[in-house]
């Protein structure tokens, strides 16, 4: 159902504090996160190995967590080190832990095989904390399958219709076809809208003398991360050739993390590199982005409810679906690969030679 051997955004760094317990479900697994006294991040399954009670309703004791059902105490490696009802602790009394990394204000978690958790595979988002860029943190919870949100982000032709007063811009935007390129782990989308109206959220922070050349260039990669170079420049000043004269630029950072089959976490920020000494500009941009994403949530939630009414409904593909079709293919391929690897591992385990140990003979 979900890709496991990949990095998911689990939280903004400010959500996991030094003295509390933070819980969030990721791909159907309840996760407990906290920081030890030296600031080290800890991520473990939020489920006591004894009776399955959530550890997040327990309490911190130094760098350890005590389950408040039967009092079991776990260290930061997930090992049970104390059980009030018995002096001997079974070695199998432990909870699963997960590799976790903080990078540029996002906390990333690896839900698959720990040995494969290479931090070098984490997408780079330096604009989230770079001094030359400004943004505010965003989070939205969706009650929909994460792939429907991916579909939305992979086809910006919806902007004039879903976001006429926020991100939409000129009604002609949808008529400019994107260039779609396949990547090993996703797709790259390039769309230029030339001599068009600036979108309302940009007009709110900059006066334009006329029409603009607008671009949205982004990679959308597994598991569902969008990193975008976008902006506007006065029409005809050479932006498509790289001359971004008097332009406004953004670096959109968005991460879609499945919670369950029908619910999703959506983390986002829209860093800008102009007017960075004016917090009111950053606030205006963020408020418009939040409004736009709430517009997306409304239409996607309505879509999910409609789809749930008829399991036999088949979507009719259009040319505008090229990027989302390719991304879904990449996801399906990765799921197939993981399933094949798991099956091979299971077979190898069964095929291990079994050594028979003879019982010592009885002696009278």
N, C-alpha and C positions, 0 to 999 in steps of 0.2 A: 504493500500500500504506500509506504513512504521510503525514500532513500535514506539509508542509515549512515553509510560511510561518507559523510560530508559535514561541513561546518554550518550550523544554524545560528542565527542571532537569537539569543535567549533573553536579553535585557539590555537596557541602557545602564551604564556603569553606576549612575546615581541611584538606581533601584535596589542594588545590593549593598547594604550598609555594613559598617564594621561591628555593630552590636546586635543586629536583628537576624531574622530568618526570612527568606524570600522564597515563595513557591510559585512555579509556573509549569504547566503541562506542555511538553514538547513531543510531537508525533505520537501522542497517546501515552506517554510516559510521564508520571508526575515527578518533577525535579525540585529538589531543595538546594538553594544556593545561599552561601554566607561567606564571610571573610574571617580568617583567623587573626590573631592579635598582630601579626606582622603584615597584614593586608593581603595575604595569599587567598585567592578565590578557591572555593570548594563547591563542587556540584555532585550531589549523590541522589539516588532514587528516594523520593519522598514517600517511603513506604517501609515501615519497620519489618524486619525479617521474621519477627515473632508472630504477630497477628495482623499485619498489614495496615496498622494505624498510620496516619500521616505524621511524619516527624516534624513537619512545619508547625504543628500545634503543640509541639513539645517546648523545651526551653534550652537556651545556651548555658553551658557550664564550661567556661574558658573556651578552648578550641573544639570542644566536644558538644554533642547534642544528646539530650535525654528524652526518650519517648515517654510521654506522660500517660500512657495506658498501663504498662506494667513496669515502668522504670528502667528499661534497658538503656545503657549509655553507649554511644558510638563515637569513635574518634574521627578525625578528618579524613582518614583513609577508608571509612565505612565499616571498620571492624568493631564489633561489640566488645567492650572492655569491662563492662560491669553489668551484672544482673542481680538485683537485690534478693531474689528468691533462691539463688543457688551460688555456691562458691566457684564451681568450675564452669567456664564458658566454652560451649562447643565451638571448634575452629570454623565451622561453616556458618556461624552466627555473624553475618556481615550483610551490608547492603551495597549494591552496585554503585561505583563512582564513575564519573565521566571526565574526560579531558576538557578543560575550560580555559579560555584565553581572553584577556581584555586587550582590545586593540582599537585605538581611535574612538574611544567612548562607547563602543559596542562590546558586549560580552558574548563571545562565541562558544558554542558547545558542540562537541563531537559525539553523536549518538550511536556510532557503530563500533568497530573493533578498535580498541585503544591503540594498538600497535601501528595502526594506519593513520593516526591523528597527527598529520604534519602541519604545524602552524604556517608554513610557507604557502599552503593552499588557501589560506584565508584571503578573500578579496580585499584590496587596499582601498581605504576610505579616508585619506589624510585630511580632507577638507572639513571633517567633523570637528577637528580640534586645532586646525592650522591658524596661526595668528592673522593671516591675510584673508581669512574667510569667516563669515558669520552665519549662524543658523540657530534655530531653537529645536528642541527634541520633540518628536511626534510619535504617538502610539494610538492605534485604533484596534478594537477587537471586532472581528467579523464572525457571524454565525453562518458561514458558508464554507464550502470546500476551497482549499487554497488555489486549486487550478483555475477556478473561475476568476479569481483576482489576477492571476498570471495572464489569462486571456485578455483581460481589460488593459493591462499595462503593455501588452505586446501589440496592441492595435490602437494607436492614437487618433484614428479617424473618428473616434467618438467625441473628441474634445469639443467641437462646435455645438454638439447636440446635448451632451450631458452637462457641460460646463460653460454655457453661454456668457455668464457674468463673472467667471473666475479665470479659468485656463483657456477658454475657448478661442478667443481672437476672431479672425475673419472666418466667415461662413465657408470660404473657399479652401480652408485648411485641409479638409478631408480629400480634396481633389488632387493633392500633391502626393504621388505614390512614394512609399519608402523603398529604400534599398535594403534587402535582407540578406545577411551573410551567415552561413553556418559556422559555428565554433565547435570545438571538441566537447565543450560542456554547456553549450547554449547557442544563442544567436546574437548577432550585432545588427542594429537597426539604425539607418541613417535617413532622416527626412528633412528636406529643406522646403520651406514655404516662402517663395519670393514675392516681394511687392504685395504684402498682405497687411492686415490690421494687427497691431500689437495686442497681445492678450490683456484683458482688464487688470489682472494682478500686477502686470508690469506698468501699465498706464498709471496705476495708483502710486507708483514710486518714482516715475520719471516722465517728464514732458517730451512728447515726440512731435517733431515738425510735420511728419507725414507717415507714410507706410514704412514697413520694416521688412528685412529679410530675417526669417526666423528659422532656427535649427533645433533639432532634437536628435542627438547622436548617443546611443547607449548600448551597453552590453547587458544582456539578461541571461544569467547563468545559474546553473544548479547550485543550491536547491531551488532558490527563487529570489535572486538578488539582482536589483537594477541599479546600475551606476551610470549616470547620464551627464553628458556635456550638453547644455542647452543655453539658448540666449536669443537676443534680438539686436540687430544693428540697423541703422538707417538704410533703406532700400537703395541698392545700386552702389554701395560704398566698398564692395569687394569682400564681404564676409565669406562667401562660398570659396574664395581663393585664399582664405586665411587672414585677410585684412579686417580685423574686428575693430573698426574705427568707431569711437563713441558708442560702444556696445555695452549691454548689460549681460553678464554671464552668471550661470548657475552650475552647480555640480550636484544633481539630485542623487540622494542615497536612499534606497528603499530596500527593505528586506521582508519577505513574506515567509513566516514560519508556521507550519501547520500545528495546531493544537490537538485536534482530533480530526476524524474524517470530515466533519461538518462544522468545524470552527477553526479560526486562524488568528494569529498575531501579526500585526502589520506595523513595522517600525520604519520611520521616515524622517528625513531632514532635507532642507533645500538650501544649502550654503550659497551665499553670494559674495562677490569680491568687490563690490562698489558700496559707497556710503557706509563703510563698516564702523564709522564713528557715530552713526545715527541709529540707536536701538529702535527708534520708531519705524525705521525702514524694515529692519529685520522682523519686527513684530507684524507689520502689515503683510509682508510676504508670507510669513508663517500662517497668519489667520486666513489668508486667501487659499493657501494650500490645504489647510484643514477643512475649510468649507468645500473645496473641490473634492477632497477625498471622502467627505461625508456624502456628497452627491454620488460618487462612485458606489459607496456602500449601499445607498438606497436602491440603485438600479440593479446591482449585483445580488442583493438580498431578495429583491422581487423576482429576479431571474431564477435563483435557486429554489424558491418556493414553487414557481411555475414548473420547473423541471421535475421536482419531486412528485408532482401530480401524475406524471406519465413516464414510467421507466422505459417505455418503448420509443419515446420521442427521439428522432434523429435530426441533428442540426444540419442545415444545408450549407456547405462550404462556399465561400466567396473568395475572390482574389485577395481581399484585404486580410484574410486569415492566414497568409503565408507564414508569418513569423510565429504565431501561436501554434500552428500545426507542426512546424519544425521543432519548437521547444517541447511540445508534448511528445514528439518522437524521441527526442534526446532523453527525456525523463523515463519513457517506457523502456528504452534501451538500457539505461542504467539500472532500472529495477530488474530487468531480465538478467543482467550480468551479476547482480548481487544474489539473485535467486539461484543462479547456476553455481556460483561460488559456494553458497551455503549448502547446496545439495552435494557438491563434490567433497566438501569438508565432512559432511555427515557420512558419506559412503566410505571415505578414507578412515573415519573413526571406526566404522563397523568392520572394515577389512583388516584392522590391526591384528596381528597374530596373537593368539591367546595361549599363555603358558599354563599348563596344567601342573599343579603342585600336588605331589603324592602325600597322602597322610602318613605320618609315622606309624609303624606297626605296633600293635598292642603287645606288651610283654607281661607275662604272668608274674 
